[in-house]
Amino acid sequence: MTKDRAPSPLTAAPMEGVDESTWLDVIQKMDEVYTRLIDDEVELEKKNAELEQSQQFIVSVLTSMSDVLVVCDERGLIEQANAALCELVGRSEELLRGSSLSDLLADAASVQAAREAMGRNAVPRSGQGIELNLLDRQGQAVSVDASCTPRVGSNGKRVGTVWVGRPTAELKRAYHEMRAAHEALKRTQQQLLHSEKMASLGQLVAGVAHELNNPISFVLGNVHALRKYCDRLQMYMAALHAQASEEELQALRQRLRIEHLMGDLPSLIEGTLEGAQRTADIVHGLKRFSAMDPDERKPVNLVEVIERAIHWVQKGRATSVQVRWDPVQTCSVMGSAGQLQQVMMNLLQNAFDALAREPEPMVRVEMECGGGERSTVRITVRDNGPGIPAEHLLRIFDPFFTTKPVGKGTGLGLSISYGIVEQHGGHLSARNADGGGAEFLLELPAA
């Protein structure tokens, strides 16, 4: 006879009113919740990875910044600092956190300026520039050009300040070096300009010597004559002081030709003064051309400048070149007479050099002097030579560009002339004339 088996404790007794389909629905819901938990965990891991990457990116940016960066709270206590600041002040970020920004400043003026900037409510989002002095690792003051930017919380209120600064010692040193280099460049340009003028003067030495020879020879001859006359007068005066008789004095006057001497003295003196004045004028013209002209501008009569340039360039040539020039009465511009004469001499010298192999060399100089306000003076220098090759037209004003043989040209004449004309508010251009030959056009604003 069998006995009834007692129900196992692991076997759930069926619940009254719950069938099998209800249990299936419960299991399905549990599976959905579990799946959602897995998905949320995967998404959380993804977000954590992205957050870690963002944090590493921010840290790398802060570390690589050459400018110093400090983040302070509303009380001015340091919350974060980058590696550049730690390197500058010689402290780690852990030591800087919680300390006051004032502890990093070198003087009371910087502390006061920083406090005012952090306490100011109306600070633009773009920041406010302030110059502060920080204490470096050696305890020396370092000038920093800092920008103070407010840090705003989620409620729109200011919760702190972000300081970004750049030490200006390097910038100041670089500025001084750049300024020194600029001054050296200006001196070099002046030396090049002066050297080119001296080179032009060197080409005119022969003409200048010939030009000076005539008045100096005239003065020298007159001085020799005056010396002889002086000796005769001394002899006659000695006879007078010796109380010679009237007959002796009369004979001496006839022998020494005292009457002729006295009549010739005024013309000798006048001729000597004229020759000396002519020599002084020549030397004065050379000094005015060779001197380093000041930057001041004065009215300059271009007619006189052109005539002097033609005169000196022709005097420096072994062979004569015909120059056609019909001057007007006057035509003035504001500028430097010496510099403008250098430009004209350079243009004429180049034209003469281009005509070295021409059987009938000729240079034509023309001037158009406009009237009224904002008028322009146009000067044209044209030769009947072979002209300028097309490949050289674009480089004709480049520094050190020359088609002359070595030792015959520096390649600076036209370049310096171009710069001088620009400084005078004008323009210098070159082209080949329609009838042949090269043509240079100089345009300057009339005075």
C-alpha positions as CSV (number, residue, x, y, z in Angstrom):
1,M,0.0,0.0,0.0
2,T,1.5,3.3,-1.2
3,K,1.6,6.5,0.8
4,D,1.0,10.0,-0.6
5,R,4.3,11.9,-1.2
6,A,4.6,15.3,0.5
7,P,5.2,18.3,-1.9
8,S,8.8,19.4,-2.4
9,P,9.8,22.7,-0.9
10,L,11.5,23.6,-4.3
11,T,8.3,23.1,-6.1
12,A,6.2,26.2,-6.2
13,A,2.7,25.6,-5.5
14,P,0.5,26.9,-8.3
15,M,-1.0,30.3,-7.5
16,E,-4.7,30.4,-7.6
17,G,-6.0,32.5,-10.5
18,V,-2.5,32.7,-12.3
19,D,-2.2,30.7,-15.4
20,E,0.9,29.8,-17.5
21,S,0.5,32.8,-20.0
22,T,0.8,35.2,-17.1
23,W,4.1,33.7,-16.2
24,L,5.4,34.0,-19.8
25,D,4.5,37.7,-19.8
26,V,6.5,38.2,-16.6
27,I,9.5,36.4,-18.0
28,Q,9.3,38.4,-21.2
29,K,9.2,41.7,-19.3
30,M,12.2,40.7,-17.2
31,D,14.1,39.9,-20.4
32,E,13.3,43.3,-21.8
33,V,14.5,45.1,-18.6
34,Y,17.7,43.0,-18.5
35,T,18.4,43.9,-22.2
36,R,17.8,47.6,-21.5
37,L,20.2,47.4,-18.5
38,I,22.8,45.9,-20.8
39,D,22.3,48.6,-23.4
40,D,22.4,51.3,-20.8
41,E,25.7,49.9,-19.4
42,V,27.2,49.8,-22.9
43,E,26.1,53.4,-23.5
44,L,27.5,54.4,-20.2
45,E,30.9,52.8,-21.0
46,K,30.9,54.7,-24.3
47,K,30.1,58.0,-22.6
48,N,32.8,57.3,-20.0
49,A,35.3,56.7,-22.8
50,E,34.3,59.9,-24.6
51,L,34.6,61.8,-21.4
52,E,38.0,60.4,-20.7
53,Q,39.1,61.3,-24.3
54,S,37.8,64.9,-23.8
55,Q,39.6,65.2,-20.5
56,Q,42.8,64.0,-22.0
57,F,42.4,66.4,-24.9
58,I,41.8,69.3,-22.5
59,V,44.8,68.3,-20.4
60,S,47.0,68.0,-23.6
61,V,45.9,71.4,-24.7
62,L,46.6,73.0,-21.3
63,T,50.0,71.2,-21.2
64,S,51.1,72.3,-24.6
65,M,50.1,76.0,-24.1
66,S,53.1,78.3,-24.1
67,D,50.9,81.0,-22.4
68,V,50.3,80.8,-18.7
69,L,46.7,79.9,-17.6
70,V,45.2,80.3,-14.1
71,V,41.6,79.5,-13.2
72,C,40.4,81.2,-9.9
73,D,37.2,81.1,-8.0
74,E,35.2,84.2,-6.9
75,R,37.6,84.7,-4.0
76,G,40.7,84.7,-6.1
77,L,41.8,81.2,-5.0
78,I,43.5,79.1,-7.7
79,E,41.5,76.1,-8.9
80,Q,43.6,75.0,-11.8
81,A,46.9,76.0,-13.5
82,N,48.6,74.8,-16.6
83,A,52.2,73.5,-17.0
84,A,53.5,76.8,-18.4
85,L,52.6,78.6,-15.2
86,C,54.0,75.8,-13.0
87,E,57.2,76.0,-15.0
88,L,57.4,79.8,-14.7
89,V,56.8,80.0,-10.9
90,G,58.6,76.7,-10.1
91,R,55.6,75.1,-8.2
92,S,53.5,72.1,-9.0
93,E,49.8,72.3,-9.7
94,E,49.0,70.5,-6.4
95,L,50.8,73.2,-4.5
96,L,49.1,76.0,-6.4
97,R,45.6,74.7,-5.9
98,G,43.9,76.5,-3.1
99,S,46.5,79.3,-2.8
100,S,45.7,82.9,-3.6
101,L,46.6,84.5,-6.9
102,S,48.1,87.4,-5.0
103,D,50.8,85.0,-3.8
104,L,52.2,84.8,-7.4
105,L,52.3,88.6,-7.9
106,A,55.5,90.5,-7.5
107,D,54.3,93.9,-6.4
108,A,51.4,95.7,-4.7
109,A,50.4,97.4,-7.9
110,S,49.8,94.1,-9.6
111,V,47.9,92.8,-6.6
112,Q,45.6,95.8,-6.7
113,A,45.1,95.6,-10.4
114,A,44.2,91.9,-10.2
115,R,41.7,92.4,-7.4
116,E,40.0,95.3,-9.2
117,A,39.7,93.1,-12.3
118,M,38.3,90.2,-10.4
119,G,35.9,92.4,-8.5
120,R,34.6,94.2,-11.5
121,N,31.2,92.9,-12.6
122,A,31.0,94.7,-16.0
123,V,33.8,92.7,-17.6
124,P,33.3,91.9,-21.3
125,R,33.2,88.3,-22.4
126,S,36.2,89.0,-24.6
127,G,38.3,89.8,-21.5
128,Q,40.2,92.7,-20.2
129,G,43.9,93.3,-20.8
130,I,46.1,93.9,-17.7
131,E,49.9,94.0,-17.4
132,L,51.0,92.1,-14.3
133,N,54.3,91.2,-12.7
134,L,54.7,87.6,-11.7
135,L,57.3,86.1,-9.4
136,D,59.4,83.4,-11.3
137,R,61.2,80.5,-9.8
138,Q,64.2,82.7,-8.9
139,G,62.0,85.3,-7.2
140,Q,62.4,87.8,-10.0
141,A,59.6,89.9,-11.4
142,V,58.4,88.8,-14.9
143,S,56.2,91.2,-16.9
144,V,53.1,89.4,-18.2
145,D,50.5,90.7,-20.6
146,A,47.4,89.1,-19.0
147,S,43.8,88.8,-20.1
148,C,41.1,88.6,-17.4
149,T,37.9,86.8,-18.5
150,P,34.9,86.1,-16.2
151,R,33.8,82.5,-15.7
152,V,30.0,82.3,-15.5
153,G,28.1,79.5,-13.9
154,S,24.8,77.8,-15.1
155,N,22.8,80.4,-13.3
156,G,24.4,83.2,-15.3
157,K,26.4,84.6,-12.3
158,R,30.1,85.0,-12.2
159,V,31.7,82.1,-10.3
160,G,35.4,82.9,-11.0
161,T,38.0,84.3,-13.3
162,V,40.2,82.8,-16.0
163,W,43.6,84.4,-16.5
164,V,45.6,83.9,-19.6
165,G,49.0,85.7,-19.9
166,R,52.1,85.8,-22.0
167,P,55.5,86.9,-20.7
168,T,56.4,90.0,-22.6
169,A,60.2,89.9,-21.9
170,E,60.7,87.8,-25.1
171,L,58.3,90.1,-27.0
172,K,60.1,93.2,-25.8
173,R,63.5,91.7,-26.7
174,A,62.2,90.7,-30.1
175,Y,60.7,94.2,-30.6
176,H,64.1,95.8,-29.7
177,E,65.9,93.4,-32.0
178,M,63.5,94.2,-34.8
179,R,63.8,97.9,-34.2
180,A,67.6,97.6,-34.3
181,A,67.4,95.6,-37.5
182,H,65.1,98.3,-39.0
183,E,67.5,101.1,-38.0
184,A,70.4,99.1,-39.5
185,L,68.4,98.6,-42.7
186,K,67.7,102.3,-42.9
187,R,71.4,103.0,-42.4
188,T,72.3,100.5,-45.1
189,Q,69.8,102.1,-47.5
190,Q,71.4,105.5,-46.8
191,Q,74.8,104.1,-47.4
192,L,73.7,102.5,-50.7
193,L,72.2,105.8,-51.8
194,H,75.3,107.7,-50.9
195,S,77.5,105.0,-52.5
196,E,75.6,105.3,-55.7
197,K,75.9,109.1,-55.6
198,M,79.7,108.7,-55.1
199,A,79.8,106.3,-58.0
200,S,78.1,108.9,-60.2
201,L,80.5,111.5,-59.0
202,G,83.4,109.2,-59.8
203,Q,82.2,109.0,-63.4
204,L,82.3,112.8,-63.6
205,V,85.8,113.3,-62.2
206,A,87.3,114.0,-65.7
207,G,84.6,116.5,-66.5
208,V,84.9,118.2,-63.2
209,A,88.7,118.4,-63.5
210,H,88.3,120.1,-66.9
211,E,85.6,122.4,-65.6
212,L,87.8,123.5,-62.7
213,N,90.9,123.8,-64.8
214,N,89.8,127.0,-66.7
215,P,89.0,129.2,-63.7
216,I,91.9,127.8,-61.6
217,S,94.3,128.4,-64.4
218,F,93.0,131.9,-64.9
219,V,93.3,132.7,-61.2
220,L,96.8,131.2,-61.1
221,G,97.9,133.4,-64.0
222,N,96.5,136.5,-62.4
223,V,98.2,135.7,-59.1
224,H,101.6,135.3,-60.8
225,A,101.0,138.7,-62.5
226,L,100.0,140.2,-59.2
227,R,103.1,138.8,-57.5
228,K,105.3,140.5,-60.1
229,Y,103.4,143.8,-59.7
230,C,103.8,143.5,-56.0
231,D,107.6,143.2,-56.4
232,R,107.7,146.3,-58.6
233,L,105.6,148.3,-56.1
234,Q,107.9,147.2,-53.3
235,M,111.0,148.4,-55.2
236,Y,109.3,151.7,-56.0
237,M,108.1,152.2,-52.3
238,A,111.7,151.4,-51.1
239,A,113.0,154.2,-53.4
240,L,110.3,156.6,-52.0
241,H,111.3,155.7,-48.4
242,A,115.0,156.3,-49.3
243,Q,114.0,159.8,-50.4
244,A,115.4,159.4,-53.9
245,S,115.4,162.5,-56.1
246,E,112.6,163.3,-58.5
247,E,114.7,162.3,-61.5
248,E,115.5,158.9,-60.0
249,L,111.9,158.3,-59.1
250,Q,110.8,159.2,-62.6
251,A,113.3,156.9,-64.2
252,L,112.3,154.1,-61.8
253,R,108.6,154.7,-62.6
254,Q,109.3,154.4,-66.3
255,R,111.5,151.3,-65.9
256,L,109.0,149.5,-63.6
257,R,106.0,150.7,-65.7
258,I,104.2,151.8,-62.6
259,E,101.4,153.6,-64.6
260,H,100.7,150.5,-66.6
261,L,100.8,148.4,-63.4
262,M,98.3,150.6,-61.6
263,G,95.9,150.6,-64.6
264,D,96.1,146.8,-64.9
265,L,95.5,146.0,-61.2
266,P,91.7,146.5,-61.2
267,S,91.2,144.1,-64.1
268,L,93.5,141.5,-62.6
269,I,91.7,141.7,-59.2
270,E,88.3,141.5,-60.9
271,G,89.4,138.5,-63.1
272,T,90.8,136.7,-60.0
273,L,87.6,137.2,-58.1
274,E,85.6,136.0,-61.0
275,G,87.6,132.9,-61.4
276,A,87.5,132.2,-57.7
277,Q,83.8,132.7,-57.7
278,R,83.4,130.3,-60.6
279,T,85.5,127.7,-58.8
280,A,83.4,128.2,-55.6
281,D,80.2,127.7,-57.6
282,I,81.4,124.4,-59.1
283,V,82.5,123.1,-55.7
284,H,79.2,124.2,-54.2
285,G,77.3,122.4,-56.8
286,L,79.3,119.2,-56.2
287,K,78.8,119.5,-52.5
288,R,75.1,120.0,-52.9
289,F,74.9,116.9,-55.0
290,S,77.1,114.7,-52.9
291,A,75.8,115.7,-49.5
292,M,73.3,113.5,-47.6
293,D,70.1,115.5,-48.2
294,P,67.8,116.0,-45.2
295,D,64.2,114.7,-45.3
296,E,62.7,118.2,-45.5
297,R,61.2,119.3,-48.8
298,K,61.5,122.7,-50.4
299,P,60.4,124.2,-53.7
300,V,62.8,123.1,-56.4
301,N,63.0,124.5,-59.9
302,L,63.3,121.4,-62.1
303,V,64.6,123.5,-65.1
304,E,67.8,124.3,-63.1
305,V,68.1,120.7,-62.0
306,I,67.8,119.4,-65.5
307,E,70.3,121.9,-66.9
308,R,72.9,121.1,-64.2
309,A,72.4,117.4,-64.8
310,I,72.9,117.8,-68.6
311,H,76.0,120.0,-68.0
312,W,77.7,117.5,-65.6
313,V,76.9,114.4,-67.5
314,Q,78.2,115.9,-70.8
315,K,81.4,117.1,-69.0
316,G,82.0,113.5,-67.9
317,R,81.8,112.0,-71.4
318,A,84.8,111.4,-73.5
319,T,82.7,111.7,-76.7
320,S,80.0,114.4,-77.0
321,V,76.3,113.4,-77.3
322,Q,73.8,115.8,-78.7
323,V,71.1,116.7,-76.2
324,R,67.9,118.4,-77.4
325,W,66.4,120.3,-74.5
326,D,64.0,123.3,-74.8
327,P,63.7,124.6,-71.3
328,V,60.7,126.5,-70.0
329,Q,61.1,129.5,-67.8
330,T,60.4,127.7,-64.5
331,C,58.6,124.6,-63.2
332,S,58.7,123.8,-59.5
333,V,58.1,120.7,-57.4
334,M,58.4,120.1,-53.7
335,G,61.4,118.0,-52.9
336,S,65.2,117.7,-52.6
337,A,67.3,119.3,-55.3
338,G,70.2,117.0,-54.8
339,Q,68.1,113.8,-54.9
340,L,66.2,115.0,-58.0
341,Q,69.5,115.9,-59.7
342,Q,70.8,112.4,-59.0
343,V,67.7,110.9,-60.7
344,M,68.1,113.1,-63.8
345,M,71.9,112.4,-64.0
346,N,71.2,108.7,-63.7
347,L,68.6,108.7,-66.5
348,L,70.9,110.8,-68.7
349,Q,73.9,108.6,-67.9
350,N,72.0,105.5,-68.9
351,A,70.8,107.1,-72.1
352,F,74.4,108.1,-73.0
353,D,75.7,104.6,-72.2
354,A,73.0,103.1,-74.5
355,L,74.3,105.3,-77.4
356,A,77.9,104.2,-77.2
357,R,77.8,102.4,-80.6
358,E,75.4,104.8,-82.3
359,P,76.9,106.8,-85.2
360,E,74.7,109.9,-84.5
361,P,73.8,109.7,-80.7
362,M,71.1,111.9,-79.6
363,V,69.1,112.3,-76.3
364,R,65.9,114.3,-76.2
365,V,64.6,115.8,-72.9
366,E,61.1,117.2,-72.8
367,M,59.1,118.7,-70.0
368,E,55.4,119.3,-69.5
369,C,54.6,121.6,-66.6
370,G,50.9,121.4,-65.8
371,G,49.1,124.2,-64.1
372,G,46.4,124.4,-61.4
373,E,46.0,122.3,-58.3
374,R,47.0,118.7,-58.2
375,S,48.9,119.1,-61.5
376,T,51.7,116.8,-62.6
377,V,55.1,117.6,-64.1
378,R,56.1,115.1,-66.8
379,I,59.7,114.8,-67.9
380,T,60.6,112.5,-70.7
381,V,64.2,111.3,-71.4
382,R,64.4,109.5,-74.8
383,D,67.4,108.2,-76.8
384,N,67.8,106.9,-80.3
385,G,69.6,103.7,-79.2
386,P,68.6,100.1,-79.6
387,G,66.0,100.2,-76.8
388,I,65.4,97.9,-73.9
389,P,65.0,94.2,-74.5
390,A,61.5,92.9,-73.7
391,E,62.7,90.5,-71.1
392,H,64.5,93.3,-69.2
393,L,61.6,95.7,-69.0
394,L,60.0,94.0,-66.0
395,R,63.3,94.0,-64.1
396,I,64.8,97.3,-65.1
397,F,64.1,98.8,-61.7
398,D,65.2,95.8,-59.6
399,P,68.1,96.3,-57.2
400,F,71.5,95.0,-58.6
401,F,70.0,94.3,-62.0
402,T,72.3,95.5,-64.7
403,T,73.2,94.6,-68.3
404,K,76.5,96.4,-68.2
405,P,79.8,94.5,-67.9
406,V,81.4,93.8,-64.6
407,G,82.9,96.9,-63.1
408,K,80.8,99.2,-65.3
409,G,77.6,99.4,-63.2
410,T,76.3,98.5,-59.8
411,G,72.7,97.9,-60.8
412,L,71.5,100.3,-58.1
413,G,71.1,103.5,-60.1
414,L,67.6,103.0,-61.5
415,S,66.5,101.2,-58.3
416,I,67.5,104.1,-56.1
417,S,66.1,106.6,-58.6
418,Y,62.8,104.7,-58.5
419,G,62.7,104.9,-54.7
420,I,63.6,108.6,-54.7
421,V,60.8,109.4,-57.1
422,E,58.3,107.4,-55.0
423,Q,59.4,109.3,-51.9
424,H,58.6,112.5,-53.7
425,G,55.1,111.2,-54.5
426,G,55.8,110.6,-58.1
427,H,56.3,107.7,-60.5
428,L,59.1,106.5,-62.8
429,S,58.4,104.2,-65.7
430,A,60.3,102.8,-68.7
431,R,59.2,101.7,-72.2
432,N,60.5,101.5,-75.8
433,A,59.5,104.5,-77.8
434,D,57.4,104.1,-81.0
435,G,60.1,105.5,-83.2
436,G,62.9,103.4,-81.6
437,G,65.1,103.8,-78.5
438,A,64.3,103.8,-74.8
439,E,62.0,106.3,-73.1
440,F,61.9,107.0,-69.4
441,L,58.9,109.0,-68.0
442,L,59.3,110.9,-64.7
443,E,56.1,112.2,-63.2
444,L,56.1,114.4,-60.1
445,P,53.4,116.5,-58.4
446,A,53.8,120.2,-59.2
447,A,54.5,122.6,-56.3
